[in-house]
């Protein structure tokens, strides 16, 4: 496997991680609606938060793998780390039941994740 092929696989992993993160955030919006209307909504939203947080950690790992071994750009690492900070804040706000910040932050995170996906 050539160096170029290896770098392409690493950036493919990065794009996949961002896509997974974007999907999990979207599903959190859906489960938030169920939170208001269905008895199982809270369980689904809580489980989805864990999956979304895991997807954010995977994004950081994929960004580091795309950067470090192959000498790729450092910017995706900073973006992924920043996103993990936002995800941590989002989880804390959800646990604290602060919807006035939790909901707009979720919308912002979805927008930023879509933006990151279109850039990679």
C-alpha positions as CSV (number, residue, x, y, z in Angstrom):
1,X,0.0,0.0,0.0
2,X,1.5,3.3,-1.0
3,X,1.7,6.4,1.2
4,X,-0.9,8.2,-0.8
5,X,-3.3,5.3,-0.5
6,X,-2.7,5.2,3.2
7,X,-3.4,8.9,3.5
8,X,-6.6,8.5,1.5
9,X,-7.8,5.7,3.8
10,X,-7.1,7.9,6.8
11,X,-9.0,10.8,5.4
12,X,-11.8,8.4,4.4
13,X,-11.9,7.3,8.1
14,X,-12.1,11.0,9.1
15,X,-15.0,11.7,6.7
16,X,-16.8,8.6,8.0
17,X,-16.4,9.7,11.6
18,X,-17.8,13.1,10.8
19,X,-20.7,11.6,8.9
20,X,-21.4,9.3,11.9
21,X,-21.3,12.2,14.3
22,X,-23.6,14.2,12.1
23,X,-26.1,11.3,11.9
24,X,-26.1,10.8,15.7
25,X,-26.7,14.5,16.3
26,X,-29.6,14.4,13.8
27,X,-31.0,11.3,15.6
28,X,-30.7,13.2,18.9
29,X,-33.1,15.9,17.5
30,X,-35.5,13.2,16.5
31,X,-35.3,11.5,19.9
32,X,-35.8,15.0,21.5
33,X,-39.1,15.1,19.8
34,X,-40.0,11.7,21.1
35,X,-38.9,12.9,24.6
36,X,-41.9,15.2,24.5
37,X,-44.4,12.7,23.1
38,X,-43.5,9.1,23.9
39,X,-42.9,7.3,27.2
40,X,-39.6,5.8,25.9
41,X,-38.3,9.1,24.6
42,X,-36.2,9.9,27.6
43,X,-34.5,6.5,27.4
44,X,-33.9,6.8,23.7
45,X,-32.5,10.4,24.1
46,X,-30.2,9.3,27.0
47,X,-28.8,6.4,25.0
48,X,-28.4,8.6,22.0
49,X,-26.4,11.1,24.0
50,X,-23.9,8.3,24.8
51,X,-23.7,7.3,21.2
52,X,-23.2,10.9,20.1
53,X,-20.5,11.4,22.6
54,X,-18.8,8.3,21.4
55,X,-19.0,9.5,17.8
56,X,-17.4,12.7,18.9
57,X,-14.5,10.8,20.5
58,X,-14.2,8.7,17.3
59,X,-14.0,12.0,15.3
60,X,-11.0,13.1,17.5
61,X,-9.3,9.7,17.0
62,X,-9.8,9.8,13.3
63,X,-8.5,13.4,13.1
64,X,-5.4,12.4,15.0
65,X,-4.8,9.4,12.7
66,X,-5.3,11.5,9.6
67,X,-2.8,14.1,11.0
68,X,0.0,12.4,12.9
69,X,1.3,9.4,11.0
70,X,0.8,10.9,7.5
71,X,1.6,14.5,8.2
72,X,-1.8,15.7,7.3
73,X,-3.1,19.1,8.4
74,X,-3.6,19.8,12.1
75,X,-6.8,21.8,11.7
76,X,-9.1,18.8,11.8
77,X,-7.6,17.8,15.1
78,X,-8.4,21.2,16.6
79,X,-11.9,21.1,15.1
80,X,-12.6,17.6,16.5
81,X,-11.2,18.6,19.9
82,X,-13.4,21.7,20.0
83,X,-16.4,19.6,19.0
84,X,-15.7,17.2,21.8
85,X,-15.7,20.1,24.2
86,X,-19.1,21.2,22.8
87,X,-20.4,17.6,23.1
88,X,-19.2,17.5,26.8
89,X,-21.0,20.8,27.5
90,X,-24.1,19.5,25.7
91,X,-24.2,16.4,27.8
92,X,-23.7,18.4,31.0
93,X,-26.5,20.8,30.1
94,X,-28.8,17.9,29.2
95,X,-28.2,16.2,32.6
96,X,-28.7,19.6,34.3
97,X,-32.0,20.0,32.4
98,X,-31.1,23.4,30.9
99,X,-33.1,23.3,27.7
100,X,-32.7,27.1,27.1
101,X,-29.0,26.4,26.2
102,X,-29.1,22.7,25.5
103,X,-31.4,23.0,22.5
104,X,-29.7,25.9,20.7
105,X,-26.3,24.3,21.3
106,X,-27.6,21.1,19.7
107,X,-28.7,23.1,16.6
108,X,-25.3,24.8,16.5
109,X,-23.5,21.4,16.8
110,X,-25.6,19.9,14.0
111,X,-24.7,22.9,11.8
112,X,-21.0,22.8,12.6
113,X,-21.0,19.0,12.0
114,X,-22.7,19.4,8.6
115,X,-20.2,22.2,7.7
116,X,-17.2,19.9,8.7
117,X,-18.7,17.1,6.6
118,X,-18.9,19.3,3.6
119,X,-15.4,20.5,4.0
120,X,-13.8,17.0,4.2
